[in-house]
Amino acid sequence: MEPAARPDQTDDDQPAPAPEELERGAALRWYIDKYETPYGRSTVPFADALRHVMPPATRLRAKVLATDALARREGRKARALAEAASPVRLHLGCGWTRIEGWINSDLVGAAGDFDWNILRPLPFEDGSVDAVFYEHVFEHLRYSQTLTVLGHARRALRPGGVLRVGVPDAGMYARSYADDPEALAAGRWGRPTGMLVLREVFQEHAHVSAYDAETLRLVLQEGGFPGAEVTPGGSSPLLGRAPDSPDRIPETVYAEVRRPSD
C-alpha cells in the first residue's frame, strides 16, 4: 500500500482533499475519485497525458516493451556504473525513490540510474554484486515471476552477498481488520471503512500478490535464499545501514539473507 497522499502524485493529479470531518457517503465518493482516477508521473514525454486514456495494464506492457528495446544500451550503462562502484549495491524496482550509494533501477519512466526489466537476467557478471534491495516490488509480481527475479538476483550476487526485501505487510492489515476495523479505518485518513483500507493491500496500486512474514520467507527460500530472517524496518544486521524508505517502514515486513555458496 501507499501513503494516503501518494508522493508520486502532482497537485494536478490528486483529487480534492477530504475534509477533516466527512459524511461517510461523501467520503466514499472521495475515495472512489482518488483510486479510480489515473495518477502518477513519468520521465517519458507525453506519458502523463496517455495515463488518462490508457489502462494501467496497457501502460505497464508499453513500459516493459520500451525497456526491453533499450536493453543493450542500458546493459552497457549498468556495467559501467558497477565498474565505478565499490561495493556494488543494486536498488531494483526503485520507482521514484533513489538511495545514495546504491545503483538505482526500474522500468523506463522511473528515476533510475539505468532502465531494466527485472524479469530479464541482470546485466552483470555472475557473482559480481554485493547487495540487492527490493522494496515494495514483489507485490506487483505473481509468485512465479518473483521466483524468476530471485533467480536472477542469486546469479548476480557473490556468495555471501546480501539480499534484502521489503513488501507491504498484508498480514498486519488483515489482523488489524479482524481486531478492530473501525480503528483501522480511523488510522488511514480518508477511508470510510476498514474494508476499504484492507482491499488496498490486495487490489490497489497494481498489486497482484500479498505477503506476510511467513510467506515472504517461504518465497525467498524457494527462490534460492534459505534462512532469511525478518528484521525490523530501519534495521539491517547484514548491511549495517538499512536502505529502507522511512515512510514505508510502518506498513512493511522486511527480510534479509546472505546468498549461499553453491
N, C-alpha and C positions, 0 to 999 in steps of 0.2 A: 504494500500500500504506500501511497504518497501522503505527504502532509496535507492538511486541509486546503491550503493555498499552495499549489504546486510551484516550485521555484523555477520551472522551465516555462511558465506562462508569462506572457507580456500583459500589460494592463489592458490592451485591446482584446486579448484572448479570454480574459477572465469574465465570468458572469458577474452581475451586480452582487456586492457583498450582502450576506444575510444579516439582517438586524440582530441586535443582541437578544431581543425577545421577538420571536416569530411564531405566529399561529401555525399549528402542525401541518395543515393543508398547504399554506403558503410556503412553509419550509420544504415540503416535498417538491413543490414546483421549482423552488430554487435549486434543490438537489438535482432534479431532472435536467434543468438548464445547464448546470455545471458539468454533469457527466455524460450528457447526450449531445453536447456541442463540441465539435473538434477544437482541440487546443494544442499548444506546443510551439516549438520553433525549430528552425533548421538553418545550417550554414549554406545549404544548397539554394541558389537563386530560384525564385518562383515556387519553392516547395511549400511555403506557408500559405500561399494562395490556393494551391492544389489541395491542401488539407481539408478545405470546406466542401470539396466536390468528389474527393476520392476516399473510399472506405479505408479504415486502418489496415486491414489485411492486404489490400492492394498497394498501399503506400509502403508497407514493410517489404513486400515482394519486390517492389521497384528499387528500394534501397539496397536489398540484397543483391539484385542483378547489377546495379550500378557499382557496388563494392567489389563484386567478383570480377567485373570488367576491368577494374583498376588493380587487380591482384599483383600483376607482375611489377608494376611501378611501386606499389605500396610495400611489396615484399622487400624490394631493394632499400626503400626508406627505412623499414623496420630493422633490417640487418645493420644499416649504418648507425641507427640510434643505439642498437645493442653494443656495437663495437666501441661506441663512445661512453658507454655507461659501465659503472662498477660500484655496486653489484647490479646485475640485470634483473630488474623487478618490473613485472607486467601488471598493469591495471586494465583488465579486459572487460568490455561492456561498460565503458566509463560514462557514456551519456554526456552530460554537461558538467560532470564532476572531475576535475583534474587534481591529481595528487602530485605534489612536488617530490622530485627524486624518483618517480616511477615513470615508466613509458606507458602512456595512456592510449587506449584504442577502442574504437567502436565502428559501427557501420558509417557509411557516407552521411554527412549532415550533422554529426556529433562534434564534440570538441577534442577529439583525439589527436595524438601526435602522428598516427598513421591510421588509415582506414582498413578494417579487416573483418571478415565474416568468420566468427569463431567456430562455425561448423566445418570449416576447412582446416587442414593441418596448419599449425602456426609456422610462420616463415623464419624459423630459427634453427640452428644446428641442434641435433639431438643432445640433450644433457648440457645445454649452454645457459640455461636460465636459472636464476637463484630463487625467485619467488613469483607466484602468480596469485592475483587477488580478483575475485568476482564478488560484487556487492549488488544485490537486487537485480540479478541477471537470470538465475536458473528458473525462477518462477515464470519467465517468459518463454521457456523451452519445455517441450514434452520430455518426460523422463528418459526416453530412448535417446533424444538429442543431447541431453545433459551427459549421458554416459559417453557419447561420441566426443563432446567437448572435453570431458575429463581425460579421455584417452590422448587427445592432442596435448593437453597440459602435461600429462605424465611423460610423454615423449620429450617435450622441450625442457622439462625440469632436470637439473642434475640430481643424482642420488643424494638425499639429504636436503634438497631444496624444499621450500615451504609452499604449500597451497593453503590459502585462506579464503573462506566462502561465507558470505552473509546473505540470508534470504528473509523475507517477511515471515514473522513467526505466526503462522496461521493457527497453530495450536494455542498460543496465548490468547488470540482473539476468540477462538471457539470457547475456551474456558471462561473468558470474561463474559461472553454472551450467555452461557449456561448459568453462571453465578448471578449476574445482575445486568440484564440487557439495558435497563434504563440508565444505569451508571455508565455503561459502555457508550451509549448514545451521547450522554452528557459530556463525556471526555473527548468526543470528536465533534467539534463545533460545526453547526450547520446540518447535522444528520438528525432527522426527527425520530428515528427508531434505531434500536440496536441491531436489528437485522440488516438495515442498510449499511451500517458500519461493517458487519461481518461479510456481506456479499462482496465488498470491495476487494477483500483479500483474495477471493476465488474468481471473481468475474470481471473486475475493472482493471484498467491500466494494461490491457493486453496480457493478463495473467492466464496461463494455461495449466499450471501445476501449483501444488500447495505443499508446504513443509512445516514440520515441527522438528525438534532436535533429533528425535529417533529416526525420522525419515531422512533427514539430511545426512546423518552418519551412515545410514544404510546405503544411500545412493553413492556417497563417497567411497564406501568400501567396494561396492560393485564396479565402480569406475576405476579401481586400481589404487585406492588410497585407504587401506585398512587402518583402524586405530585412531581415527580422527577424534579430537577432544573438543567439546563445546567450551567456549570461553566467553566471559562477559564482554559486551561491547566496549570498545576503547581499551581493551587489554589483550596483549599478544605475547604469551611466553616464548613463542618461537621467533617472532620478528623483532621483539623488543618494543618498538613503537608501532601501535596498531594504526592501519591506514583508514579506519572506519569513518564514515561520514557522521558527524555529531547529531545531525537532525534525524538520522535513520536508526541510531542505536536503540532508542526505547522500544521499537517495534520489530527488532531484528534478532534472529538467532545466528550466532557466528560459530564456526568450527574451523580448526586448522590442523594440519598434519604434515609430516615430512614425507617426501617421496621415498618409498622404499627402494632398496637396491634390487636389481633384477636377479 
